[in-house]
Amino acid sequence: MIFTPFERMVAFRYLRARRQEGTVSVIAGFSFIGVALGVATLIIVMSVMNGFRAELIARIQGIGAHASITAPKGPLTDYPDLLAKLAATPGVTMVMPVIEGQAMATVNGRASGVKVRAMDPEDFKRRPVVGRSVIRGLPDLGDEGVALGFGLSRTLGISVGGTVTLISPKGTPTPFGTMLRRKDFSVYAVTDVRMPEHDVATLYMPLVAAQSFFRLPDAVTGIDVFVDHPNDVVALRRLLSGVVGDGYKITDWQQANGALVTALGVERVAMFIVLTLIILVASFNIVSSMVMLVRGKSAAIAILRTMGAARGAMLKIFLLAGASIGAIGTLAGFALGILLTLNAQAIGHALASLPGAGNISMLAFLTSLPAIIEWDQVALVVAMGLALSVGATIYPALRASRMDPVEALRHG
């Protein structure tokens, strides 16, 4: 819509309210601040949530794998040939044979069920998250060493240098009945992957020791695969299906963590909707300020109409006046949101350095969590702010354009 110089002049003149119209100016000012804060808050929170989601997914993919290949029934016995085929596939960065099983861990009368994850000691070191999560000991399991999650080590009351006894749920048949299989292992390391549900129940073991303990000679339960682009799970499954064929089961990281991935998506949408209400409330303030402006300017509108101003001109004048508040507020919120997002960690460090702020866990969280700006999200927020601002001015502008000059002068 093209605005003439006359329409622009009148619209901006009306925004500069005189003393007797100060209430309109105050409401317009609060509308501007509300739109700016709403847009900035939405950009900041969505960017922080993007960083949280990226960090969490990176940990999920590193602890588990981008995809796992298993046999429909029983363990994989032909895994060396399959490993070679996968390793030679373009786009595949790492392949690791693994054994997963359940066991009971006991130390000095304390017992806890554990999930055993066994892999080659070199694979343990180079696994994206696990290898860097060792907080005690060394990331070298040797031939018979194990690594415990931090929560599990506290539950069992054991640390590096201690001995843990593992009891397999599958016993050994004997003439006198089934005997439980048990074996002692030395604790070489304690890990902390910053996911309590994993740290409290996970035990890492060398692959050869697990094959002996679970009685899987020359076999594994699965192969973990890492690729260049794990987020495109459709392409990931298509790539692996073309390599392994139909005789194997492929489980990508989204399927393995379906509940968590769904929760993250729902939380993201819910947060966007809730924060959008801030902008919506500010747009209602624009409606009220424009309605009051139209009532206060009824006599001036009537005079302009009698001087030859068309209904369309009056519509555009008040549409421009109201939309200017929202547009400038949206752009101010955009600049503020981007500025604070880019300096989120620096602001977190500054707040954490204040006296008495050292024990606030949220500040420590902000200083370590990256904020990721997704520009398509930012564009959507800005477009939504502009749309709501323009939409909020339609009713007052239509009311001004339909005003009868005679009635307005009579009651003015």
C-alpha positions in Angstrom: 0.0 0.0 0.0 1.4 3.4 -1.0 1.0 6.3 1.4 1.0 9.9 0.1 3.0 12.6 1.8 -0.2 14.1 3.2 -1.2 10.7 4.7 2.2 10.2 6.2 2.3 13.8 7.7 -1.1 13.4 9.3 -0.4 9.9 10.7 2.8 10.9 12.3 1.3 14.1 13.6 -1.4 12.1 15.3 1.2 9.9 17.0 2.7 13.0 18.7 -0.2 13.5 21.1 -0.8 16.8 22.8 -1.1 17.3 26.6 -4.8 16.6 26.7 -4.2 13.4 24.7 -1.4 12.2 26.9 -3.2 8.9 27.8 -3.1 7.9 24.1 0.6 8.6 24.0 1.2 6.5 27.2 -0.8 3.6 25.9 1.0 3.8 22.5 4.3 3.8 24.4 3.5 0.7 26.4 2.3 -1.0 23.2 5.7 -0.3 21.6 7.5 -1.6 24.7 5.3 -4.7 24.8 5.8 -5.6 21.2 9.6 -5.0 21.5 9.9 -7.2 24.6 7.7 -9.9 23.2 9.7 -10.2 20.0 13.0 -10.0 21.9 11.9 -12.6 24.5 10.7 -15.0 21.8 14.0 -14.7 19.9 16.1 -15.2 23.0 14.1 -18.1 24.5 13.8 -20.0 21.1 17.6 -19.6 20.5 18.4 -20.9 24.0 16.0 -23.8 23.5 17.8 -24.5 20.1 21.1 -24.6 21.9 19.7 -26.9 24.7 18.1 -29.2 22.1 21.3 -29.4 20.0 23.4 -30.1 23.1 21.0 -32.8 24.3 20.7 -34.5 20.9 24.5 -34.4 20.5 24.8 -36.3 23.9 22.1 -38.7 22.9 23.8 -39.5 19.6 27.2 -39.8 21.3 26.1 -42.0 24.1 24.1 -44.3 21.8 24.8 -44.0 18.1 23.4 -42.4 15.0 22.0 -45.8 14.1 22.3 -49.4 15.3 22.2 -52.5 13.2 21.0 -55.8 14.9 19.8 -59.2 13.7 16.1 -59.9 14.0 16.8 -62.9 16.1 19.9 -63.6 18.2 23.4 -62.0 18.0 25.4 -61.1 14.9 27.9 -63.8 14.0 29.0 -62.4 10.7 29.8 -59.0 11.9 33.4 -58.6 10.6 32.2 -58.7 7.0 29.4 -56.3 7.8 31.8 -53.9 9.6 34.1 -53.8 6.5 31.1 -53.0 4.2 29.9 -50.3 6.4 33.3 -48.7 7.0 33.8 -48.5 3.2 30.5 -46.7 2.7 30.7 -43.0 1.8 29.2 -40.9 4.5 29.9 -43.4 7.3 32.5 -42.0 9.8 32.7 -44.7 12.4 31.4 -48.3 13.0 31.7 -50.1 16.3 30.7 -53.6 17.3 29.0 -53.6 20.6 27.4 -56.0 23.1 24.5 -54.8 25.3 23.2 -56.8 28.1 21.7 -56.8 31.6 23.5 -57.8 34.8 23.5 -57.3 38.6 26.4 -55.4 40.1 27.3 -56.0 43.7 29.9 -54.3 46.0 30.1 -55.2 49.7 26.5 -56.1 50.0 25.2 -53.2 47.8 23.5 -54.3 44.6 22.1 -52.5 41.6 20.8 -53.6 38.2 23.1 -52.3 35.4 23.0 -52.0 31.6 26.3 -53.4 30.3 27.6 -51.7 27.2 30.7 -53.5 25.8 33.0 -52.3 23.1 36.6 -52.4 22.0 38.8 -50.3 24.3 39.9 -48.1 21.4 36.2 -47.5 20.4 35.5 -46.5 24.0 38.2 -43.8 23.8 37.0 -42.4 20.5 33.3 -42.5 21.1 32.1 -38.9 20.7 30.7 -38.3 24.2 31.7 -41.3 26.3 35.4 -41.1 25.6 35.5 -37.5 26.8 33.3 -38.1 29.9 35.9 -39.8 32.1 36.2 -37.8 35.3 38.2 -40.4 37.3 40.8 -42.8 36.1 41.8 -43.2 32.5 39.8 -44.0 29.4 41.6 -47.3 29.0 39.7 -50.4 30.0 42.5 -52.8 29.1 41.3 -56.4 28.9 39.3 -56.8 32.1 38.6 -53.3 33.4 35.2 -51.6 33.6 34.0 -48.0 33.7 31.0 -47.0 35.8 28.6 -44.2 35.4 29.0 -41.5 38.1 25.5 -42.2 39.6 26.2 -46.0 39.6 29.6 -45.5 41.4 27.8 -43.5 44.1 25.0 -46.1 44.4 27.6 -48.9 44.9 30.0 -46.8 47.0 32.9 -47.6 44.8 35.4 -45.7 42.7 38.6 -46.2 40.6 40.7 -49.1 42.0 37.8 -51.0 43.5 36.3 -54.3 42.5 32.8 -54.9 41.3 31.1 -58.3 41.0 28.8 -58.8 38.0 26.1 -61.5 38.1 24.6 -62.6 34.8 20.8 -63.3 34.8 21.5 -66.3 32.5 22.9 -69.0 34.6 25.0 -72.1 33.8 23.1 -75.4 33.8 24.7 -78.1 36.1 23.6 -81.5 37.4 22.7 -79.7 40.6 20.6 -77.0 39.0 21.3 -73.6 37.3 24.3 -71.8 38.8 24.5 -68.0 38.4 27.5 -66.8 36.5 29.5 -64.2 38.3 32.8 -62.5 37.8 34.9 -59.8 39.4 36.1 -56.8 37.5 38.4 -53.9 38.5 37.0 -50.4 38.1 39.4 -48.5 35.8 37.3 -45.3 35.3 34.2 -43.3 36.3 32.3 -41.5 33.6 29.8 -38.6 33.7 27.9 -38.0 30.5 25.6 -35.4 32.3 22.5 -37.5 31.8 21.6 -39.0 35.2 19.4 -41.7 33.7 22.4 -43.1 31.9 25.0 -42.5 34.6 23.0 -44.3 37.3 22.7 -47.6 35.5 25.5 -47.9 32.9 28.6 -50.0 33.0 31.2 -50.1 30.2 33.2 -53.2 29.6 35.8 -54.4 27.0 34.2 -56.4 24.1 36.3 -59.5 24.6 35.4 -59.7 28.3 31.7 -59.2 27.5 31.9 -62.0 24.9 33.2 -64.3 27.6 30.8 -63.1 30.3 27.7 -63.3 28.2 28.9 -66.4 26.4 28.9 -64.9 22.9 32.1 -66.2 21.4 32.9 -64.5 18.1 29.5 -62.6 18.1 28.1 -59.2 19.1 24.6 -58.0 19.7 24.8 -55.1 17.3 26.9 -52.6 15.3 26.8 -48.9 16.1 27.1 -46.6 13.1 28.1 -42.9 13.0 27.5 -40.8 9.9 28.2 -37.3 8.6 24.6 -36.1 8.7 22.7 -37.9 11.4 19.8 -35.5 11.6 18.4 -36.5 8.3 17.2 -39.9 9.5 15.4 -40.7 6.2 18.6 -40.5 4.3 20.4 -42.3 7.1 18.1 -45.3 6.9 18.2 -45.3 3.1 22.0 -45.3 3.2 22.3 -48.2 5.6 19.5 -50.2 4.1 21.3 -50.2 0.8 24.4 -51.6 2.5 23.1 -54.2 4.9 20.1 -55.4 2.9 16.8 -56.8 4.3 18.2 -59.3 6.7 19.0 -56.8 9.5 17.1 -54.4 11.7 18.1 -50.7 11.5 17.2 -48.5 14.5 18.0 -44.8 14.1 18.6 -42.4 17.1 15.1 -40.9 16.9 13.5 -44.3 17.1 15.7 -45.3 20.0 14.8 -42.1 21.9 11.3 -41.6 20.6 9.7 -40.3 23.8 12.4 -37.8 24.4 12.5 -36.5 20.8 8.7 -36.1 20.9 8.8 -34.3 24.2 11.4 -31.8 22.8 9.3 -31.1 19.8 6.1 -30.6 21.9 8.0 -28.3 24.3 9.4 -26.3 21.4 5.9 -25.7 19.9 4.3 -25.0 23.3 7.0 -22.5 24.2 6.6 -20.7 20.9 2.8 -20.4 21.4 3.0 -19.2 25.0 5.6 -16.5 24.2 3.6 -15.4 21.2 0.8 -14.4 23.6 3.1 -11.6 24.8 3.1 -10.1 21.3 -0.7 -10.7 21.0 -1.3 -8.8 24.3 0.8 -5.9 23.1 -1.1 -5.8 19.8 -4.4 -5.5 21.8 -2.8 -2.4 23.4 -2.3 -1.0 19.9 -6.0 -1.5 19.3 -7.0 0.3 22.4 -4.6 3.2 21.8 -5.9 3.6 18.2 -9.5 3.4 19.2 -8.9 6.2 21.8 -7.0 8.2 19.1 -9.9 7.9 16.7 -12.4 9.1 19.3 -10.1 12.0 20.3 -9.6 13.0 16.6 -13.3 12.6 15.5 -13.6 16.4 15.0 -10.4 16.5 13.0 -11.5 13.5 10.9 -14.8 15.2 10.1 -13.0 18.4 9.1 -10.6 16.5 6.8 -13.5 14.6 5.3 -15.4 17.9 4.6 -12.3 19.3 3.0 -12.2 16.5 0.5 -10.2 13.7 2.2 -11.5 10.3 0.9 -12.5 7.3 3.1 -9.4 5.5 1.8 -7.1 8.3 2.9 -8.5 8.2 6.4 -8.1 4.4 6.5 -4.5 4.6 5.4 -3.7 7.4 7.9 -4.8 5.4 11.0 -3.4 2.2 9.5 0.0 3.8 9.2 -0.2 5.4 12.6 -1.0 2.1 14.4 1.3 -0.1 12.2 4.2 2.2 12.9 4.1 1.5 16.6 4.1 -2.3 16.0 6.7 -2.1 13.2 9.2 0.0 15.1 8.6 -2.1 18.2 9.2 -5.3 16.2 12.4 -4.0 14.7 13.6 -2.8 18.2 12.7 -6.2 19.6 14.6 -8.0 16.8 17.8 -5.9 17.5 17.5 -6.4 21.2 16.9 -10.1 20.9 19.8 -10.7 18.6 22.1 -8.6 20.7 21.3 -10.4 24.0 21.3 -13.8 22.3 24.8 -13.3 20.9 26.0 -12.2 24.3 24.0 -14.7 26.4 27.1 -16.5 27.8 28.9 -13.3 28.6 25.8 -12.0 30.4 25.6 -15.3 32.3 29.3 -14.9 33.4 28.7 -11.3 34.4 25.6 -12.3 36.6 27.5 -15.3 38.0 30.3 -13.0 39.2 27.9 -10.9 41.3 28.1 -11.4 45.1 25.8 -14.3 46.2 25.2 -15.5 42.7 27.6 -18.4 42.8 25.1 -20.9 44.1 22.4 -20.2 41.5 22.5 -23.2 39.2 20.6 -21.5 36.4 23.4 -19.0 35.9 25.9 -21.9 35.6 23.6 -23.4 33.1 23.5 -20.2 31.0 27.3 -19.8 31.0 27.8 -23.3 29.5 24.8 -23.6 27.1 25.2 -22.3 23.6 22.4 -20.2 22.1 21.8 -21.0 18.5 20.1 -18.5 16.3 18.0 -20.1 13.5 17.3 -17.3 11.1 14.2 -18.9 9.6 12.7 -18.8 13.2 13.8 -15.2 13.6 12.2 -14.3 10.3 9.0 -16.0 11.4 8.9 -14.1 14.7 9.5 -10.7 12.9 6.9 -11.5 10.3 4.4 -12.5 13.0 5.1 -9.3 15.0 4.5 -7.2 11.9 1.4 -9.1 10.9 -0.2 -8.9 14.4 0.7 -5.1 14.6 -0.9 -4.4 11.2 -3.9 -6.6 12.0 -4.4 -4.8 15.3 -4.9 -1.4 13.4 -7.5 -2.6 10.9 -10.5 -2.2 13.1 -9.7 1.3 14.4 -8.7 2.4 10.8 -12.0 1.1 9.4 -13.9 2.9 12.1 -12.2 6.1 11.3 -12.8 5.8 7.6 -16.5 5.0 8.1 -17.1 8.0 10.5 -20.0 10.3 9.4 -18.6 13.9 9.3 -22.0 15.4 10.2 -22.4 13.2 13.3 -18.8 13.7 14.3 -19.1 17.5 14.2 -22.4 17.4 16.0 -21.1 15.3 18.9 -17.5 16.7 18.7 
